[in-house]
Amino acid sequence: MGCKYRQRTGACCCPNPPIGCREPANSGSSDFKISFPQGVNSYRDLRQGKSASDMASSPNAPSSTSDLEVTLYNDNGIPVGTSGGKQDTQVTRQPVADAPQLPIPPRATPKEWRLAGLSKPFPTVGWVCTSNDVNSVVSSDVQLLDAGGDATTEEAMGRALSAISDAERAQKTVVTAIGALPSDAIESACAAAFERLGGKPIDIVSLSWEEADLESVDTEMAAAWQAMMSCVQKGLARSVGLRCSSLDVALKALPAALSCADRETRPLLLQVPLTPLSRKQQRLLLGMCNRGRVQLSALAPLSCVEQLAGCDVVKASDKAALQEVLLGWSVGRGVAVFLSASDDFDLSRLGSAVQPIASDLRASLDNLAPAS
């Protein structure tokens, strides 16, 4: 067992030490070296516990597979615990039973994220609709429609959605918001939005938190989130999200919501204004959403690109095509950008921008950590 060169010469000077001989060539001496028993080829086998059936199937399997023997050698090639080559101490034996193969839960990666209950991936670009532009937006290529929690807009969007075919409706993702109401009023507010939007389950209902409600997050979030889950269970909504007015609200509301939710009831979408955020704050949000597997979306009107340039999002040299740059920034970071009616942007130009976020780009979120 172990290094045959060591057994003959008392030192391992072979240019490529075999597995089990951890002394590199001409590296000097140490107190002992480890030699693996027959049928065991690496430290991984010892750590994980090679089963008896695996050992028996090995061509060099020992006659007994009830335990594994690990022998320690000194620099002279003599097993530790022996004198003059004769063993005077019993070598420690480590019994290894057939370890059960525990199921390993699959790791959810960003490229596998899907809307709860939906077969379509998350769109890249959304539109915050108003009652004036909702008809043109619904008939365009925009797939992510945000009613913003406005009752008039919800009624207009419900009429516009009922005018398109079921196949076209299936490609649309409808989002609306409910204010941070008392928990007993959330379900009735969601039911009213459900009726205004055409009587079909709303794709995402976001719980809206403002700066004024920041102090009540700790005390009210659990009851509010339970009411949101009741809306999902009753078929009023397919999934839920959070809509925060600032970074401070998001940093407090999202962890509170995640602590109240399990894997099936976690918030799917976090909407937060992008314009006041620095690059450090953006990385902080991306890292937090990545750990909680929450889709981050930016309420970033294109008219605020000048502010974005000051936040290192858009380079000054790119101002000739600010709209495309902002959309490219969104796709590259897996962030959905919500545009609004104040943006001077031709909806027909969004055809390529509304395609789902590329898998390799979304997977890059794995490498993002919150900024220190």
Secondary structure, DSSP 4 states (H G I P E B T S, - for coil): ---HHHHHHSS---SSPPTT--PPTT----S-EEEPPTT--SHHHHHHT--HHHHHHSTT--S--SEEE-EEE-TTSPBTTEETTEE-SPPPEEE------PPPPPPPPGGG---TT-SSPPPSEEEE--TTTHHHHHTSS--EEE-TT-HHHHHHHHHHHHTS-HHHHHT-EEEEEEES--HHHHHHHHHHHHHHTTSS-EEEEEEEE-GGGGGGHHHHHHHHHHHHHHHHHTTSEEEEEEEESSHHHHHHHHHHHHHH--TTTS--EEEEE-TT--HHHHHHHHHHHHHHT-EEEEE--GGGHHHHHHTTSS-GGGGGGHHHHHHHHHHHHT-EEEEETTS---GGGGTTTTSPPPHHHHHGGGG-----
